Amino acid sequence: MMQENGKIAPRQFMIFIILFINGSSILLLAKFIAVEAKQDAWITAIILAGLGLLLAWLYKALGSLFPDMTLVGYSQKILGKWMGKIISLLFFTYTFFLCAITLRQISNFFTSTMMPETPIESIHILLLGIVIMGVRYGLENIARTSEIFFPWVCILFFTIVLFVSPQIEFEKIQPVFAKGANPILQAAFMQLGSPYLELVLFLMIFPYVNRIKKASKAFLAGSLIGGIILFSIIMLTILVLGAEATENELFPSYILAQKIDVGRFFQRVEAVMAGLWIITIFFKLQICYYVSVLVIAQTLEMHDYRPLTLPFAMILMVLSIVIAPDMSYLINFIANIWTPYSLVFGLCLPLFLFVVAKVKITFLEKDRS
């Protein structure tokens, strides 16, 4: 059932997770959190990073029980063939839906900030053409490409931190706990779905890491580093723009990069933030699409997932357009509905599989003894 013959290194797996976490979230998460938590959004970001680590621990613990199998494989082993296939098909709908949302987020960013007169379909065709090419070449190719781009992500990130820092105003995060803990915790719960519950997708990639023990550490390390980067961007956005501006702007961290002003000659370099976001969300889209076609290929017991890449891309292109009539609808969906939906696949499903697997393993050991 493996369908993918390639293997990736733990370091490449860690880079995947870092890029995935910061994909769509680096531009939008600050806005979503600030709506509820206001100037305490940075505290919410810390809580989210902690919850993300707990979820990563659950995923790596489940993956370690079946180191040679994907989520599709051990769902059938734990629950039986037909129940496992039903679970896998439902999981496919989640991954494919996430693909559509991610694709729509990229295209909406381009059409609202950089290329307002460009038809959204043109951007979809261009992006999906590159994604199909990468996915058809396989997991190893995507991993090597991520290694090439990751240093640029680090450079762009540190450029933003370095040049925005002089404009920090610590008064903008005061007073701390102005409205108590409830808004902070509510914001943390509502935004857990993107990106941390989405990390469940990596249970489809986990068995392809060439050293499983180090893969577990890479899972946790990637979640921690990704969380730190996300927290830093949210913290900077609040400290520079303030809670009110962060809440009202469509892409607050993009506006943050516009504030860079060094000696009146290094100004309005929002392309730095755009470049950082485009790289990270493109890899998120590619990982989501790869996992989607791999899930359906393994569920249907196909020998190769590659024949599915083109037809599913055509479906994805249509779905990403009909999924939301406009950007405000999409933002409302992500902010208020996505987390409850993601809880089913990102927490309930892996936790249920982990508990049932542990019980089965315990009874088997007792029978042998």
MIVEXMI-682191 format. One record per residue (C-alpha): residue number from 1; residue in one letter; x, y, z. Coordinates in steps of 0.02 Angstrom, whole numbers, plus 32768, in hexadecimal, padded with zeros to 4 digits. Layout:
residues N
 num residuo east north   up
 NUM       A    X     Y    Z
...
END
This chain:
residues 369
 num residuo east north   up
   1       M 8000  8000 8000
   2       M 8096  8075 8002
   3       Q 8084  80BC 7F4F
   4       E 8117  8130 7F72
   5       N 81C5  80E4 7F62
   6       G 8224  817F 7F96
   7       K 826B  81A3 8041
   8       I 8290  824A 8092
   9       A 8308  827B 811D
  10       P 82C9  82B3 81CA
  11       R 830E  8362 81A7
  12       Q 82A6  836D 8108
  13       F 820E  8332 816A
  14       M 822C  83BC 81EA
  15       I 8238  843F 815F
  16       F 8193  8400 8119
  17       I 813E  841D 81C0
  18       I 8189  84CB 81D8
  19       L 8153  8503 812A
  20       F 80A7  84B4 8140
  21       I 8085  8509 81E7
  22       N 80B1  85B4 81A2
  23       G 8058  859A 80FC
  24       S 7FB1  85F2 8100
  25       S 7FC1  8626 81B6
  26       I 8050  86A2 81A7
  27       L 7FE0  8722 8151
  28       L 7F35  86FF 819D
  29       L 7F48  86B7 824D
  30       A 7F72  875C 82A1
  31       K 7ECE  87A7 8261
  32       F 7E65  8714 829C
  33       I 7EB2  8713 834A
  34       A 7EAA  87D0 8360
  35       V 7DED  87D0 8341
  36       E 7DD5  8772 83E5
  37       A 7E73  878C 844D
  38       K 7E9C  8840 8416
  39       Q 7F48  8874 8459
  40       D 7F59  87CC 84B3
  41       A 7F67  8772 840C
  42       W 801D  874B 8432
  43       I 7FE6  86E5 84CB
  44       T 7F6D  8685 845D
  45       A 7FFD  8662 83E4
  46       I 8062  8615 8472
  47       I 7FCF  85A8 84A7
  48       L 7FB5  8571 83F3
  49       A 806D  8541 83E3
  50       G 805F  84D9 8482
  51       L 7FC1  8482 8446
  52       G 8017  8465 839F
  53       L 80A4  8409 83F8
  54       L 8026  839A 8453
  55       L 7FD2  836F 83AE
  56       A 807C  834C 835E
  57       W 80A2  82D6 83F0
  58       L 7FFE  8279 83D2
  59       Y 8021  8269 8317
  60       K 80D3  822C 832E
  61       A 8099  81B0 83B5
  62       L 8014  8169 8340
  63       G 808C  8164 82AC
  64       S 8111  810C 8315
  65       L 8098  807C 833C
  66       F 8092  8052 8282
  67       P 8137  8093 823C
  68       D 8123  803F 8192
  69       M 806F  8073 8173
  70       T 8011  8112 814A
  71       L 7F6F  814B 819D
  72       V 7F0D  80F1 8114
  73       G 7F69  804E 8137
  74       Y 7F58  8046 81F3
  75       S 7EA5  8087 81F0
  76       Q 7E78  7FE4 8198
  77       K 7EE7  7F7D 820B
  78       I 7E9C  7FC8 82A9
  79       L 7DE4  7FD8 8276
  80       G 7DD4  7F53 81F0
  81       K 7DDD  7F62 8133
  82       W 7D35  7FB2 810B
  83       M 7D29  8025 81A0
  84       G 7DDD  8058 8180
  85       K 7DB4  8080 80CA
  86       I 7D20  80EB 80FE
  87       I 7D8F  814B 8178
  88       S 7E11  8161 80EE
  89       L 7D91  81A4 8073
  90       L 7D52  8221 80F4
  91       F 7E06  8253 8117
  92       F 7E1E  826F 805C
  93       T 7D8D  82EA 805A
  94       Y 7DE3  834B 80E5
  95       T 7E8C  8351 808D
  96       F 7E3F  837F 7FE5
  97       F 7DD3  8406 8034
  98       L 7E71  844D 8085
  99       C 7EC3  844E 7FD8
 100       A 7E33  84B5 7F93
 101       I 7E39  8532 8023
 102       T 7EF7  8545 8014
 103       L 7EEF  855E 7F57
 104       R 7E66  85E1 7F6C
 105       Q 7ECB  863D 7FF0
 106       I 7F60  864D 7F7B
 107       S 7EF9  8689 7EE8
 108       N 7E97  8704 7F53
 109       F 7F39  874F 7F94
 110       F 7F79  876A 7EE3
 111       T 7ED6  87B3 7EA1
 112       S 7EBC  8828 7F35
 113       T 7F6E  886A 7F4B
 114       M 7FDC  8851 7EB1
 115       M 7F77  8825 7E16
 116       P 7EC5  8864 7E2D
 117       E 7E9A  8858 7D73
 118       T 7EDA  87A6 7D5C
 119       P 7E50  8721 7D52
 120       I 7E57  86AC 7DE7
 121       E 7E4F  8616 7D72
 122       S 7EF6  8647 7D23
 123       I 7F4C  8646 7DCC
 124       H 7EFF  859C 7DF4
 125       I 7F3D  8551 7D50
 126       L 7FED  8592 7D6C
 127       L 7FF8  8557 7E20
 128       L 7FAA  84AC 7E02
 129       G 801B  848E 7D6C
 130       I 80B4  84A0 7DDD
 131       V 8063  843A 7E69
 132       I 8039  83AB 7DF2
 133       M 80EB  83A9 7DB1
 134       G 8133  83A1 7E61
 135       V 80BB  831B 7E9E
 136       R 80D8  82AD 7E05
 137       Y 8194  82B1 7E24
 138       G 8174  826E 7ED3
 139       L 8194  8292 7F8A
 140       E 8252  8296 7F7C
 141       N 824A  831D 7EF8
 142       I 81D6  8389 7F63
 143       A 824A  8370 7FF9
 144       R 82E6  83A4 7F9A
 145       T 828D  843D 7F56
 146       S 8258  846E 8006
 147       E 830E  8466 803D
 148       I 833D  84E1 7FB3
 149       F 82B6  855E 7FE3
 150       F 82C0  854D 80A0
 151       P 835D  85BB 80B4
 152       W 8301  8643 8053
 153       V 826E  8635 80CA
 154       C 82E6  864D 815D
 155       I 833A  86E3 8108
 156       L 8294  8736 80E1
 157       F 8254  8716 8191
 158       F 82EE  8760 81E6
 159       T 82EA  87F5 816D
 160       I 823A  881F 81A7
 161       V 8264  880A 825F
 162       L 8304  8872 8250
 163       F 82BB  8905 81F1
 164       V 8210  890D 8246
 165       S 8255  8901 82F8
 166       P 8283  89BC 8306
 167       Q 81CA  89E6 82F6
 168       I 8194  897B 8389
 169       E 8128  89D4 840A
 170       F 810F  896A 84A7
 171       E 807B  89D6 84DD
 172       K 8016  8982 8454
 173       I 800E  88DD 84B4
 174       Q 7FD2  8933 8551
 175       P 7F6C  8917 85B9
 176       V 7F8F  885C 85C3
 177       F 7EF6  87F0 85E8
 178       A 7E86  8889 85D0
 179       K 7DEB  881E 85B9
 180       G 7E25  8786 861B
 181       A 7E55  86D9 85DF
 182       N 7DB4  86AA 8586
 183       P 7DD2  8709 84E1
 184       I 7E86  86C7 84DB
 185       L 7E50  8612 84F3
 186       Q 7DBC  8624 847D
 187       A 7E30  8669 83F5
 188       A 7EAA  85DA 8414
 189       F 7E20  8558 83FF
 190       M 7DD3  85A7 8363
 191       Q 7E7B  85B6 8309
 192       L 7EC1  850C 8339
 193       G 7E7E  84C5 8296
 194       S 7EF6  8529 822A
 195       P 7F7F  84F4 822A
 196       Y 7F9A  847E 82BD
 197       L 7F0A  8401 82A8
 198       E 7F39  83F8 81EF
 199       L 7FE0  83A8 8220
 200       V 7F81  8302 8222
 201       L 7FA7  82FD 8166
 202       F 805B  82D2 8191
 203       L 8024  8226 81CE
 204       M 801E  81FD 8114
 205       I 80D5  8232 8100
 206       F 811A  81F2 81A7
 207       P 8143  813F 816C
 208       Y 81A9  8183 80D9
 209       V 822A  81D2 814D
 210       N 82C4  8164 8146
 211       R 82E4  8166 8203
 212       I 8242  8158 8266
 213       K 828E  817F 8311
 214       K 82D8  8220 82CE
 215       A 8235  8242 8271
 216       S 81DC  824E 8318
 217       K 8258  82D0 8355
 218       A 824B  832B 82AE
 219       F 818E  8332 82C1
 220       L 819D  8387 836A
 221       A 822E  83F7 8336
 222       G 81D4  8431 8298
 223       S 8137  8458 82FC
 224       L 819B  84BB 837B
 225       I 81FF  8520 82FB
 226       G 8166  853F 8291
 227       G 8107  857A 832B
 228       I 8194  85EF 835C
 229       I 8197  8640 82AE
 230       L 80DA  8654 82B0
 231       F 80DE  869D 8360
 232       S 8167  8719 832C
 233       I 8102  875A 8298
 234       I 8063  876C 8301
 235       M 80C3  87C2 838D
 236       L 8115  883C 8314
 237       T 806F  8861 82C0
 238       I 801D  8890 8366
 239       L 80B5  88F3 83A3
 240       V 80C5  8959 8303
 241       L 8013  8969 82BF
 242       G 7FB0  8956 835F
 243       A 7F1B  88E5 8381
 244       E 7E99  8950 832A
 245       A 7EF9  895E 8286
 246       T 7F25  88A5 828B
 247       E 7E6D  8879 829F
 248       N 7E32  88EC 8213
 249       E 7EB6  88C8 818D
 250       L 7E97  8839 8113
 251       F 7F4F  8803 8114
 252       P 7F9A  8858 81AF
 253       S 8049  880C 81A3
 254       Y 8052  8846 80ED
 255       I 802C  88F7 812B
 256       L 80B1  88DB 81B1
 257       A 8136  88C8 8129
 258       Q 80FE  896D 80DC
 259       K 8134  89C3 817D
 260       I 81EB  899B 815D
 261       D 8247  8A40 814A
 262       V 8305  8A44 8158
 263       G 8358  8AEB 8134
 264       R 82CC  8B1A 80B9
 265       F 831D  8AAF 8032
 266       F 82E6  8A00 806A
 267       Q 8229  8A14 806B
 268       R 8187  89B8 8044
 269       V 81D7  8910 802D
 270       E 8136  88B0 8046
 271       A 8174  883C 7FBC
 272       V 81E2  87F0 8045
 273       M 8148  87B7 80A5
 274       A 80F1  8786 8004
 275       G 8187  871C 7FD2
 276       L 818D  86C9 807D
 277       W 80D3  86A2 8077
 278       I 80D0  8667 7FC2
 279       I 815E  85EA 7FE0
 280       T 8111  85A2 807F
 281       I 805D  8597 8040
 282       F 8094  854C 7F9A
 283       F 80E9  84BD 7FF7
 284       K 804F  84AB 8064
 285       L 7FE5  849B 7FC8
 286       Q 805D  841C 7F7C
 287       I 8060  83B3 801B
 288       C 7FA2  83B8 8029
 289       Y 7F8C  8384 7F74
 290       Y 800E  82FA 7F82
 291       V 7FB9  82B4 801D
 292       S 7F0D  82BF 7FCB
 293       V 7F39  8257 7F32
 294       L 7FA0  81DE 7F9D
 295       V 7F0C  81C1 8014
 296       I 7E92  819B 7F88
 297       A 7F10  812D 7F2B
 298       Q 7F33  80C4 7FC6
 299       T 7E7B  80BA 7FF4
 300       L 7E50  807A 7F45
 301       E 7EEB  8009 7F4A
 302       M 7F37  8054 7EAD
 303       H 7FEC  802D 7E83
 304       D 8016  80E2 7E58
 305       Y 7FCA  8189 7E8C
 306       R 8010  81EB 7DF7
 307       P 7F7F  81CB 7D7C
 308       L 7F0E  8226 7DF9
 309       T 7F71  82C8 7DFB
 310       L 7F27  8319 7D5E
 311       P 7E6D  82ED 7D71
 312       F 7E6C  831C 7E29
 313       A 7EC0  83C1 7E01
 314       M 7E31  83E9 7D89
 315       I 7DB2  83C3 7E12
 316       L 7E18  8429 7E8E
 317       M 7E1A  84C0 7E1B
 318       V 7D5C  84C3 7E14
 319       L 7D45  849C 7ECD
 320       S 7DB9  8529 7F04
 321       I 7D4D  85A6 7EA4
 322       V 7CA2  8568 7EDC
 323       I 7CD9  854D 7F91
 324       A 7CBF  8605 7FBA
 325       P 7C6B  8692 7F5A
 326       D 7CE9  8713 7F9B
 327       M 7D7B  872E 8011
 328       S 7D12  8768 80A5
 329       Y 7CAC  86C7 809E
 330       L 7D4C  8660 8099
 331       I 7D98  86BF 812C
 332       N 7CFA  86A7 8193
 333       F 7CFB  85ED 8169
 334       I 7DB1  85D7 819E
 335       A 7D9C  863F 823C
 336       N 7CFA  85F1 827D
 337       I 7CD9  8548 822C
 338       W 7D7F  84FA 81FA
 339       T 7DBA  84CD 82AB
 340       P 7D1C  846B 82DF
 341       Y 7D25  840F 8239
 342       S 7DE0  83EE 824B
 343       L 7DCA  83AB 82FC
 344       V 7D76  8310 82B5
 345       F 7E0F  82E2 824A
 346       G 7E9B  8339 82A7
 347       L 7E72  8302 8358
 348       C 7DE1  8287 8367
 349       L 7E19  8210 82DC
 350       P 7ED2  81FE 830C
 351       L 7EA8  81F7 83C6
 352       F 7E25  8170 83A7
 353       L 7E9E  810A 833B
 354       F 7F29  811E 83BC
 355       V 7EBC  80E4 844E
 356       V 7E72  804E 83EF
 357       A 7F20  801C 83B0
 358       K 7F69  8026 845F
 359       V 7EDB  7FBB 84A5
 360       K 7EF2  7F39 841C
 361       I 7FAE  7F33 8436
 362       T 7F95  7F20 84F3
 363       F 7F1C  7E8D 84DD
 364       L 7F90  7E39 8460
 365       E 8021  7E44 84D9
 366       K 7FB6  7DFA 8564
 367       D 7F80  7D6A 84F5
 368       R 8035  7D43 84C8
 369       S 806A  7D44 857D
END
